[in-house]
Amino acid sequence: MSAEDFTKAASRLCTACGMCCDGTMFQIVKLQPGDNPAELGRLGLKIRSRDGEFHMEQPCAALKELSCTVYAMRPTRCRLFHCQQLRRVESGEAAEHEALAVIVAAREWVGRVRDLIVQNGLREDGQALLDRFERVMSTPVDATLEPELAVAREALDQAMRKLRLVINREFRPPPLAK
């Protein structure tokens, strides 16, 4: 695949996915040397500092309808990130339509988890998916007093386990060899 063909395929796949930006895969994005926190903040990104290091909170405020509104000025980590699906297409290990099928299936799991979070009493609040999941799961439920909620909680836990497995296997880059 030529570099130009890959760039076009990557654009189509990324705008069908968005999970690296919408709070599904990551809670924060650490800024790198050369990233300008003040400028990124002026672009509307949620920039925070912890222990002298800057990061951008997820979901990304620049993500609109699965497209980046600050693409040309996005942080370094955003520029360099290639999920496993992009890597597989680039290497020829997978065709674009195969990667798209994986993305569509994963997005369906994301939708299930989001729906189950709402069924468990937490409305969408602009936090990363894992943060929302952990908030729901940290609230105790008495199965004898609230059996329906206990069932919904178990369904959420199982759906999140499945989603994490899919994200780790199909999207996150493998750990660096030591």
C-alpha positions as YAML, in Angstrom:
chain: A
units: angstrom
residues:
- id: 1
  name: MET
  ca: [0.00, 0.00, 0.00]
- id: 2
  name: SER
  ca: [1.41, 3.39, -0.92]
- id: 3
  name: ALA
  ca: [1.83, 6.09, 1.72]
- id: 4
  name: GLU
  ca: [-0.92, 8.13, 0.04]
- id: 5
  name: ASP
  ca: [-3.32, 5.17, -0.04]
- id: 6
  name: PHE
  ca: [-2.59, 4.42, 3.62]
- id: 7
  name: THR
  ca: [-3.19, 8.06, 4.60]
- id: 8
  name: LYS
  ca: [-6.59, 7.98, 2.90]
- id: 9
  name: ALA
  ca: [-7.51, 4.62, 4.47]
- id: 10
  name: ALA
  ca: [-6.34, 5.82, 7.89]
- id: 11
  name: SER
  ca: [-8.50, 8.92, 7.58]
- id: 12
  name: ARG
  ca: [-11.57, 6.84, 6.75]
- id: 13
  name: LEU
  ca: [-10.91, 4.38, 9.57]
- id: 14
  name: CYS
  ca: [-10.19, 7.06, 12.17]
- id: 15
  name: THR
  ca: [-13.34, 9.01, 11.35]
- id: 16
  name: ALA
  ca: [-15.33, 5.77, 11.68]
- id: 17
  name: CYS
  ca: [-13.78, 5.04, 15.08]
- id: 18
  name: GLY
  ca: [-12.65, 7.91, 17.31]
- id: 19
  name: MET
  ca: [-12.14, 5.68, 20.35]
- id: 20
  name: CYS
  ca: [-8.66, 7.08, 21.02]
- id: 21
  name: CYS
  ca: [-10.22, 10.55, 21.32]
- id: 22
  name: ASP
  ca: [-13.71, 9.98, 22.74]
- id: 23
  name: GLY
  ca: [-12.65, 8.74, 26.18]
- id: 24
  name: THR
  ca: [-13.06, 5.05, 25.37]
- id: 25
  name: MET
  ca: [-9.39, 4.04, 25.17]
- id: 26
  name: PHE
  ca: [-7.71, 6.73, 27.24]
- id: 27
  name: GLN
  ca: [-8.52, 8.95, 30.22]
- id: 28
  name: ILE
  ca: [-5.70, 11.40, 29.56]
- id: 29
  name: VAL
  ca: [-3.08, 12.18, 26.90]
- id: 30
  name: LYS
  ca: [0.29, 13.26, 28.31]
- id: 31
  name: LEU
  ca: [1.70, 16.30, 26.57]
- id: 32
  name: GLN
  ca: [5.21, 16.00, 25.18]
- id: 33
  name: PRO
  ca: [8.13, 18.42, 24.91]
- id: 34
  name: GLY
  ca: [7.25, 20.78, 22.09]
- id: 35
  name: ASP
  ca: [3.52, 20.72, 22.86]
- id: 36
  name: ASN
  ca: [2.34, 24.14, 23.97]
- id: 37
  name: PRO
  ca: [-0.18, 23.67, 26.82]
- id: 38
  name: ALA
  ca: [-1.33, 27.30, 26.72]
- id: 39
  name: GLU
  ca: [-1.95, 27.20, 22.96]
- id: 40
  name: LEU
  ca: [-3.72, 23.85, 23.18]
- id: 41
  name: GLY
  ca: [-5.88, 25.28, 25.96]
- id: 42
  name: ARG
  ca: [-6.77, 28.25, 23.77]
- id: 43
  name: LEU
  ca: [-7.90, 25.77, 21.13]
- id: 44
  name: GLY
  ca: [-10.44, 24.49, 23.66]
- id: 45
  name: LEU
  ca: [-8.66, 21.34, 24.82]
- id: 46
  name: LYS
  ca: [-8.99, 20.44, 28.50]
- id: 47
  name: ILE
  ca: [-5.37, 20.85, 29.63]
- id: 48
  name: ARG
  ca: [-4.48, 20.04, 33.22]
- id: 49
  name: SER
  ca: [-1.25, 19.89, 35.19]
- id: 50
  name: ARG
  ca: [-0.31, 17.27, 37.76]
- id: 51
  name: ASP
  ca: [3.08, 17.19, 39.46]
- id: 52
  name: GLY
  ca: [4.43, 19.67, 36.93]
- id: 53
  name: GLU
  ca: [3.43, 17.57, 33.92]
- id: 54
  name: PHE
  ca: [0.69, 18.62, 31.53]
- id: 55
  name: HIS
  ca: [-1.95, 16.34, 30.11]
- id: 56
  name: MET
  ca: [-5.12, 16.64, 28.08]
- id: 57
  name: GLU
  ca: [-8.26, 15.13, 29.55]
- id: 58
  name: GLN
  ca: [-10.41, 12.77, 27.54]
- id: 59
  name: PRO
  ca: [-12.84, 12.82, 25.88]
- id: 60
  name: CYS
  ca: [-11.11, 15.36, 23.68]
- id: 61
  name: ALA
  ca: [-12.99, 18.62, 23.37]
- id: 62
  name: ALA
  ca: [-11.79, 18.90, 19.75]
- id: 63
  name: LEU
  ca: [-13.59, 15.72, 18.67]
- id: 64
  name: LYS
  ca: [-16.76, 16.60, 16.78]
- id: 65
  name: GLU
  ca: [-18.68, 13.86, 14.97]
- id: 66
  name: LEU
  ca: [-15.58, 11.64, 15.05]
- id: 67
  name: SER
  ca: [-13.40, 14.31, 13.41]
- id: 68
  name: CYS
  ca: [-10.66, 16.40, 15.00]
- id: 69
  name: THR
  ca: [-11.31, 20.11, 14.77]
- id: 70
  name: VAL
  ca: [-7.68, 20.96, 15.65]
- id: 71
  name: TYR
  ca: [-6.06, 18.24, 13.53]
- id: 72
  name: ALA
  ca: [-3.18, 20.37, 12.21]
- id: 73
  name: MET
  ca: [-2.37, 21.59, 15.74]
- id: 74
  name: ARG
  ca: [-3.07, 18.40, 17.74]
- id: 75
  name: PRO
  ca: [-0.64, 17.24, 20.45]
- id: 76
  name: THR
  ca: [2.40, 15.13, 19.58]
- id: 77
  name: ARG
  ca: [1.00, 11.91, 21.05]
- id: 78
  name: CYS
  ca: [-2.11, 12.32, 18.93]
- id: 79
  name: ARG
  ca: [0.05, 12.77, 15.83]
- id: 80
  name: LEU
  ca: [2.11, 9.67, 16.57]
- id: 81
  name: PHE
  ca: [-0.60, 7.29, 17.77]
- id: 82
  name: HIS
  ca: [-1.52, 4.43, 15.45]
- id: 83
  name: CYS
  ca: [-3.88, 1.83, 16.86]
- id: 84
  name: GLN
  ca: [-3.47, -1.85, 16.01]
- id: 85
  name: GLN
  ca: [-6.04, -1.59, 13.24]
- id: 86
  name: LEU
  ca: [-4.08, 1.16, 11.48]
- id: 87
  name: ARG
  ca: [-0.84, -0.79, 11.94]
- id: 88
  name: ARG
  ca: [-2.40, -3.92, 10.45]
- id: 89
  name: VAL
  ca: [-3.72, -2.05, 7.43]
- id: 90
  name: GLU
  ca: [-0.41, -0.26, 6.91]
- id: 91
  name: SER
  ca: [1.56, -3.53, 7.09]
- id: 92
  name: GLY
  ca: [-0.85, -5.34, 4.76]
- id: 93
  name: GLU
  ca: [-1.85, -7.76, 7.51]
- id: 94
  name: ALA
  ca: [-5.48, -6.60, 7.18]
- id: 95
  name: ALA
  ca: [-7.54, -4.95, 4.48]
- id: 96
  name: GLU
  ca: [-9.35, -1.69, 5.19]
- id: 97
  name: HIS
  ca: [-12.76, -3.40, 5.17]
- id: 98
  name: GLU
  ca: [-11.55, -5.94, 7.74]
- id: 99
  name: ALA
  ca: [-10.30, -3.18, 10.04]
- id: 100
  name: LEU
  ca: [-13.59, -1.33, 9.59]
- id: 101
  name: ALA
  ca: [-15.52, -4.45, 10.63]
- id: 102
  name: VAL
  ca: [-13.44, -4.66, 13.84]
- id: 103
  name: ILE
  ca: [-14.10, -0.96, 14.48]
- id: 104
  name: VAL
  ca: [-17.84, -1.31, 13.95]
- id: 105
  name: ALA
  ca: [-18.02, -4.29, 16.34]
- id: 106
  name: ALA
  ca: [-15.99, -2.44, 18.98]
- id: 107
  name: ARG
  ca: [-18.17, 0.67, 18.65]
- id: 108
  name: GLU
  ca: [-21.20, -1.55, 19.28]
- id: 109
  name: TRP
  ca: [-19.61, -2.73, 22.55]
- id: 110
  name: VAL
  ca: [-18.90, 0.88, 23.49]
- id: 111
  name: GLY
  ca: [-22.58, 1.66, 22.88]
- id: 112
  name: ARG
  ca: [-23.65, -1.26, 25.08]
- id: 113
  name: VAL
  ca: [-21.38, -0.13, 27.90]
- id: 114
  name: ARG
  ca: [-22.59, 3.47, 27.65]
- id: 115
  name: ASP
  ca: [-26.23, 2.32, 27.67]
- id: 116
  name: LEU
  ca: [-25.60, 0.09, 30.68]
- id: 117
  name: ILE
  ca: [-23.91, 2.94, 32.55]
- id: 118
  name: VAL
  ca: [-27.07, 5.01, 32.02]
- id: 119
  name: GLN
  ca: [-29.25, 2.05, 33.10]
- id: 120
  name: ASN
  ca: [-27.13, 1.94, 36.26]
- id: 121
  name: GLY
  ca: [-28.07, 5.53, 37.05]
- id: 122
  name: LEU
  ca: [-25.20, 7.64, 35.69]
- id: 123
  name: ARG
  ca: [-25.97, 10.00, 32.84]
- id: 124
  name: GLU
  ca: [-23.40, 11.12, 30.28]
- id: 125
  name: ASP
  ca: [-21.23, 13.70, 32.00]
- id: 126
  name: GLY
  ca: [-18.28, 14.28, 29.69]
- id: 127
  name: GLN
  ca: [-15.90, 11.98, 31.55]
- id: 128
  name: ALA
  ca: [-13.84, 9.18, 30.05]
- id: 129
  name: LEU
  ca: [-15.68, 5.87, 29.81]
- id: 130
  name: LEU
  ca: [-13.48, 4.12, 32.39]
- id: 131
  name: ASP
  ca: [-14.04, 6.96, 34.88]
- id: 132
  name: ARG
  ca: [-17.79, 6.66, 34.43]
- id: 133
  name: PHE
  ca: [-17.67, 2.87, 34.75]
- id: 134
  name: GLU
  ca: [-15.61, 3.09, 37.95]
- id: 135
  name: ARG
  ca: [-18.01, 5.65, 39.45]
- id: 136
  name: VAL
  ca: [-20.94, 3.31, 38.85]
- id: 137
  name: MET
  ca: [-19.12, 0.26, 40.15]
- id: 138
  name: SER
  ca: [-17.93, 2.07, 43.30]
- id: 139
  name: THR
  ca: [-21.50, 2.59, 44.49]
- id: 140
  name: PRO
  ca: [-22.61, -0.40, 46.59]
- id: 141
  name: VAL
  ca: [-25.74, -2.29, 45.59]
- id: 142
  name: ASP
  ca: [-27.70, -4.56, 47.89]
- id: 143
  name: ALA
  ca: [-28.98, -7.37, 45.66]
- id: 144
  name: THR
  ca: [-31.76, -8.24, 48.12]
- id: 145
  name: LEU
  ca: [-33.12, -4.66, 48.14]
- id: 146
  name: GLU
  ca: [-32.39, -3.79, 44.50]
- id: 147
  name: PRO
  ca: [-32.29, -7.04, 42.50]
- id: 148
  name: GLU
  ca: [-32.86, -5.30, 39.15]
- id: 149
  name: LEU
  ca: [-29.97, -2.93, 39.79]
- id: 150
  name: ALA
  ca: [-27.74, -5.84, 40.82]
- id: 151
  name: VAL
  ca: [-28.52, -7.55, 37.51]
- id: 152
  name: ALA
  ca: [-27.84, -4.34, 35.59]
- id: 153
  name: ARG
  ca: [-24.56, -3.88, 37.48]
- id: 154
  name: GLU
  ca: [-23.45, -7.41, 36.60]
- id: 155
  name: ALA
  ca: [-24.37, -6.86, 32.94]
- id: 156
  name: LEU
  ca: [-22.30, -3.65, 32.93]
- id: 157
  name: ASP
  ca: [-19.33, -5.39, 34.52]
- id: 158
  name: GLN
  ca: [-19.44, -8.19, 31.93]
- id: 159
  name: ALA
  ca: [-19.82, -5.76, 29.00]
- id: 160
  name: MET
  ca: [-16.91, -3.65, 30.24]
- id: 161
  name: ARG
  ca: [-14.73, -6.74, 30.62]
- id: 162
  name: LYS
  ca: [-15.50, -7.69, 27.02]
- id: 163
  name: LEU
  ca: [-14.86, -4.14, 25.78]
- id: 164
  name: ARG
  ca: [-11.51, -3.95, 27.62]
- id: 165
  name: LEU
  ca: [-10.50, -7.24, 26.05]
- id: 166
  name: VAL
  ca: [-11.41, -5.98, 22.57]
- id: 167
  name: ILE
  ca: [-9.65, -2.64, 23.10]
- id: 168
  name: ASN
  ca: [-6.50, -4.29, 24.44]
- id: 169
  name: ARG
  ca: [-6.38, -6.98, 21.77]
- id: 170
  name: GLU
  ca: [-7.52, -5.01, 18.73]
- id: 171
  name: PHE
  ca: [-6.62, -1.37, 19.32]
- id: 172
  name: ARG
  ca: [-3.93, -0.65, 21.90]
- id: 173
  name: PRO
  ca: [-0.40, -0.97, 20.61]
- id: 174
  name: PRO
  ca: [1.48, -3.91, 22.12]
- id: 175
  name: PRO
  ca: [3.71, -3.15, 25.07]
- id: 176
  name: LEU
  ca: [7.26, -2.20, 24.16]
- id: 177
  name: ALA
  ca: [9.72, -5.07, 24.42]
- id: 178
  name: LYS
  ca: [12.18, -4.70, 27.28]
...
